[in-house]
Amino acid sequence: MRAKRTPAIWGLVRDDAWLHVSSFSGDGASGGVVRFEVEDVDKLHAELVEKGVRIDTGPVDQTWGTREIYVKDSDGNSIRFIEDRATAVTP
């Protein structure tokens, strides 16, 4: 039997990006996807792993030129962190 969760609203902030997440019925549908473009997906991956975040996918290089990691929340929503290597400038 699953424990009943009390609906809540969360706010996540990193740098200049804000994400508001709600578990109230009617606010959205489970299984959604959010995409954040980041400068260094491997650095972010190491940070998330160190904090105990379960990584669902990645880091993985995609054929279209990005490197990506995916995290899923308990409702099955996917948060994707994507580094665009196709346009990256190498020093």
C-alpha positions, -999 to +999 in steps of 0.1 A: +000+000+000+013+034-009+014+061+017-008+090+009+012+122+001+001+156+010+000+179-020+028+205-020+045+231-041+083+232-044+106+258-058+140+248-071+166+275-080+201+272-095+219+301-109+193+321-128+169+292-134+137+287-114+115+256-115+082+254-097+069+219-091+034+211-078+018+179-067-017+193-065-043+174-086-051+193-118-018+212-119-004+190-146+000+154-158+025+129-146+051+119-171+061+154-181+096+165-193+116+196-184+149+204-202+177+225-189+207+234-210+239+234-190+276+242-197+292+211-182+269+180-179+297+158-165+304+183-137+267+185-128+265+147-129+293+144-104+276+169-081+242+152-083+257+118-076+277+132-046+244+145-032+227+111-036+205+119-066+196+088-085+204+093-122+180+076-145+200+080-177+235+091-186+257+108-190+253+098-226+265+113-259+236+116-284+241+114-322+227+149-326+256+165-307+245+168-271+256+151-239+227+144-215+217+131-181+181+124-170+167+124-135+131+112-127+111+123-098+087+100-078+058+108-102+077+098-133+085+133-146+119+135-164+143+164-157+169+165-184+202+183-183+217+188-217+250+201-229+251+212-265+285+200-278+276+206-314+281+244-309+307+242-281+339+262-287+371+244-277+399+266-264 
